[in-house]
Amino acid sequence: MRASLISLTTGSASSSSKRIAARSSSRRIIHFSQASFVPYRKPVSSSVLNQRAAPLQTICQQRQKHTAASPSPPEHKVPIDMAYDLVQPKDVTAKGQSLVICHGLFGSKQNWRSLAKLFASKLGMPIYTLDLRNHGTSPHAEPHTYSAMAEDISYFLKKHNLTSGVNLMGHSMGGKSVMAFALNDKLNKPLRSLISVDMSPAIGKISAEFASYTESMMEIEKSRVKTKHEADQILAKIEPSLPTRQFLLTNTRQTHGEDPHLVFRIPLPLLSSSIPDIGDFPYTPPPPISSTSPQWNGPTLFLKGSQSKYINRKNIPVAEAFFPKMKLEILETGHWVHAEKPNETVELVKKFIESV
């Protein structure tokens, strides 16, 4: 799978890199079993959940679903109330801690479902996977910026009383989101540790594939195709990788009515117009340290794929400037570190969290 899928900028040509280098509702409660997810019609109390025999419990909070087919344009709103999944371990061994995970561009909490269960069993703490704004089942809203996403994360933590012990992890776009949160001293008090998967805080140009992806997805909507096979044929014109095409098509849904056809859950025009914001970052690296060039001195892990260029020798100094206590680990993967090496990813994250 090409590294451009989620992480759309390497930051290799960023001015900040050069600067540093020069200076050195409906609510569903779902009970998880290894075989399947079984929805319950009525809310189930925590006491009832605790009596069930499954090794893990998953609580899903689903918000109102917004679709790209909606005639109403996305509103301007910060923060939004994000959709999430919660996986509880059978035995809580890391008391007072949680792991909160933010996906990348075109992704959703669904992409982390299997890994969340593994994290819960290995770490012994609750695992929250979020749908960032304009993704999954979270609301569609402007602006699609990292400052806005940091505010969304803060709102989520406050709402769920996660006031301390938060280990915050993000992949790609989610990585920049969690870094923006960590660098905002008005928001970051709950933070215990930070993990960025294959993403640096450098500013850089968006990869050219992004525009072609959004254009192709909008072509699918305009064509009113009825099957994913037909949609895949349109995407194949610009993307040779079948896994990448399949990933993009996880964002489709079938409309209802006399002429059912595929549309995308994500707001394609909004994301397309947000290209500059997705490549941006709200802060410039220190020194000197200031409100616009902050540092976070907490424990930070950068997890890099060896075949990916999104963390590289030119932007590592930028990461070190923002996060002086950073640690870099490398796995033999491309950009999809956690998908290509799930067990190794879990072990590295476990080792890091338990060391701080």
N, C-alpha and C positions, 0 to 999 in steps of 0.2 A: 504494500500500500504506500502511495507516495506521501512524503512528509508534508506536503502542502495542504493536505486535506483539512487539518484542524488548525495547525499553527501556520499562520499566513504571513509571518514576517520573521526573518532571522535577526534583524538588527545589526547585521554585519557591516552595513554602510552608515550606521547612525552617527550623528554628530556627537552624541553623548559618549559613544564608544571611543571615538577619536580623542575627545576631551580627557577621558580617564586615562587612556593609553599614553597620552602625552604627559600626563602627570603621574604614572604608575599607580350554599355550597353543599356540593355533596361530599360528605366525609365517608370514606370506606375504611374499615378496619379489616385487615387481611391477615389470616393466620397462615404461616409458612410451614409447609412440610417439604421433605426432599423431593416428593413426587410432583407437587403442583402448588399453585396459589389458589386458595379457595375463598372467594368473597362471602362475607356475611351480610345479610340484609340489615341487621340491627347492630348498633355499636356494642362492642364487647368490653366489659370492664376489665381493668388490669388484673383483678383477682381471678377472673375467669381465664384470662390469657395465661396466667401463671400456672394454672392447673393443667394446661395442655402439654402433651408429651413431646412436641417437636423440639429439636435441638436449638432452633432459633425462632424468634418471633419478628415479624415484619409488620410495621404499621405504615400505611400509605395515606398521605393526605393529598387529595386531588382537588385542584381548584377548577373554576369554570374553564372550559376549553375554548380557546380562541383559534381561529383558523385564518389562513391567508385569503380565504374566499369571503371573509366578512366584509360587508360594504363600508363599515365604519373604519376610518383610519385610526391607527394606534394613538392613544392619548399621551401627553407628556406627563409622566408621573415618576417621582422618586421619593421614597422607595416603593417597590412593589412587594406583594405578598407571594413569595415563591412556593411552588409545589415541591414536595419532597417525599422521599421514602426514608423510613427508619428501620434499621435492623438491630434488634437487641440480642446480645449474647446470652447463652444459657446461664453462664456464670460471669458476673461482673467482678473482674479482678483488678481493673484499673479504676478504682473508685474516684469519682469527681472529674473524670476525663471523658472526652468524646472525640470522634474523628468526623469532620465535615468535609465532603468532597464536592468539588465543582468541575463539571465537564468542559469540553472544548467546543469550538464552533461547529454547528450542525449536530451536536451531540445532545444527550439528555441523561437523566438519572437512570433510565433503563439500561444504558450502556455499562453501568457500574453495578448492576444487580448481583451478578455472580461474585464479583470481587468484594462487594460489601459484605456478603455472607462470610467469605473467607477472612476478611479483616476482623469482623465481629468475633469469630471463633478464636483467632490468633491473638487479638489485642485485649479481649475481655472488656470491651467498652462499647457504648452505643455508636452506631455508624449512620450518619445522615448523608444522603445523596440528594443534591438539589437540582432543580431545573432552573437555570439562569433565565433572566428576562429574555423574551422573544424566542424561547426554546421549550420543547416538551409541552407540558400542560400549564406552564406559568403564563401570566398575562403578557400581552404584547404592549410595549410602551416605549416611548422615546424618553431620553436619548439612550442609544446603545453605546455607552462609554464605560470605562473602567471605574471612574469615580462613582457613577450611578450604580454599577454592580457592587462596589464596595459598600455603598449605603444599603443596598438590598441585603447583603450578607449580615450587616450589623442589625438590621431590622429583624431578620430571621433569628439571630442569636438571642436578641432581647425577648422576642415573642415566646421563645421556647426555653427561656430562663437559663440559657447557656452563658453564664456570667464569668466563668473561669474554666481552666483546664481544657480549652479548645485546641485541638490539633487540626490545623486547616490545610487542606491539600487541593491543588488545582492542576489540571492538565491543559496546556496550551493557552487558549483564551481564558480558561478557568484559572490557569497559573498566573496570568497577569492580573486577573480579578483579585485573587487572594493576596498577591503582592501589594496591590493598591490598598487593600484593606489593612495590611500589616503596617504600611508606611503612614497611615493616617492615625495620629496619636489621639484623635477624638473618638476613634472607633475601636482601636486594637486592644483595649484592656482585657477582654476575655482570652486573648491569644496565649497559648502555651508554647506551640511550635508551629513552624511553617514549612510546607513541602511544595515545591514547584516541579512538576513533571514535564521535562523537555520544553521549557520556556524561560527566557531571560527577561529582565525588565527593560531591555533596550528598545529604542524607537527605530522603526524601519519601514520600508515600503511593503505594501501588500503583494503577495505572490499573485502572478497573473492568472493562475488557475481559478482564483476565487470569482472573478468576474464571469468567467466562462461557466462555472458551476451555477451561479445564480441565474444567468441568462438561459442556460439549458433547462433549469428547473421551472423558470417562468414559461418557457416554450412548452413544457409538459402540461402546465395548467391551461395554456391557451389552446392546446391541441385536444383537450378534454379526453385524454386516453382513459381506457377503462381498466387496464391491467398493468401490473408492475413490469411485465414483460415488454409491453409497448413503451412504457416510460424508460426502461433500461435501454431500448434501442435508440432513443433520443439522446440519452446521456452518453452512450457509447461513441457518439460522433466526436465528443471532446475529451472523454476519459477512458483510456484503454483498460484500466484496472477494474476487474469485476468486484473485488471486495470494496473498493472505494465507491463504486456505483451502488452496490447493495447498501452500504452505510448511508449514503445520501437519501436513498429511497425509504429508509426507516422513518423519515419525516412525512411520508404521505399518509393520506386517509381517503376513504371513499365517501363521496357526497351521497345524500339521500334525495329522493324525488324521482321524476319521470326520466331524467337523463343522468344516472349516476356515473361519476367519473372521478379520477384521482386529483386531489389538490394537496398542497403542502400545509402542514400545521404551522410552520414558521413564516413570519412576515417577510417574504423575499424582497419587496421593494425597500422596506426599512433597512434590512441588513445590507442590501446593495448600496444604499446611500450612506451607510455607516462605514464604508471601507476605510476612510482616513482614521476614524476613531478606533477601529480594530487594530490598526498598525501603530497607534499612538500609545503613550503612557503618560499619566498625569503629572509625573515628577521628573526633574532633571537630577542627575547624580551629584552628590556632594564630593569633595568639600567646596565651599563651606557648608555646614549643616544649617538648614533653614526650613521654613514651612513649605517651601517649594522644592527643596533638596533635602529630604529627611533621611534618617536612618532608622532601621529597627534592629536592636541589638540582641534580640532573642535567637534561639537556636533555629537554624534554617538549613533545609536539605534541598539541593538541586539534583534531580535525577535525570541524567542525560542518556539518550540513545546514541551509541557510538556511530551509527550510520546516518544520524540526523545532524543538520547544521544549525538548528535553532538555538542551541547553546554552543558557542564556539570561542576560540581564543581571543577574538576581538571584543565579544560582549561579556565575557567572564569578568573582566575588571569592573564593568558597570554593576554587575550583580554583587561583587565584593564591596563596592562603594556603598550601595544601599544596605547590604546585609553583611556586616563585617564578621559575623560568627558563622558564615555559611560553610557548608560542607558539600563537596561534589562527589557523587557516585555515578559510575558509568556501567550500563548494561549493553550487551551485544544485540542491539535492536535498532530499528528505525525510530520514527517519531512516536509510534504507538507502543511506547515502552510497556505499559501495564497490560496491553492486549497481547503483545508478543511474548512477554515473560511475566505472566501473572504471579506465579509462585515466588520468583526471585524479587519482584517488586514488593510483594507483601513482606517478605523476609527483611529486605532493606529498610522499609518503612517501620516495621516492628523494632528492628535493632536501633534505629534512630530515635523513635519515640521513647523507647525504654531507657535510652542513654541520657535523656535530658530531665 
